[in-house]
């Protein structure tokens, strides 16, 4: 199945239209964070509106209750839950040893990616991967910092000169999934 790496934003690059397990986790996290932000906004707007509502008599200590207990504690509780969920989900997306993982070497150069499969096959700009199997992409750079990002299959990771980073992706079904280098890597980026 071809995986196209291009330096443009053309094509289906939606992070919310997940086609693999890591991308699905990222999309779920996005929706949970959106829900948490909406809840937090609703709470803050409610707290803001309460002092202006009719029939509210100012009580001694009322300001401390609203600001301390509800103005600080409620957002802190919501943000703590969101942080915990994000950390738990992020832990699941880390590449771990597994028996059926295919490892691919990916080397970035201005303005091309070179991929080498376990069989020794090499290609530029297009990576063919099997559907339904986890793929560890070992990212390296020959010149400047680049990034490897296939939004529908997983998160973004940088390729840094002198360092190898490993990103796990997986395509649930055969198809063409576009990727981009989302790091400014030179004038022709």
Secondary structure, DSSP 8 states (H G I E B T S, - for coil): -EEEEESS--S---SSS--SHHHHHHHHHHHHHHHHHHHHHHHHHHHHHHTTSTT----TTHHHIIIIIIIIIIHHHHHHHHHHHHHHHHHHTS----TT-EEEEEEEETTEEEEE-TT--EEESEEE--TTS-EEEEEEESSS-EEEE-TTT--EEEE-BT--EEEEE--SSSS-EEEE--S--STT-
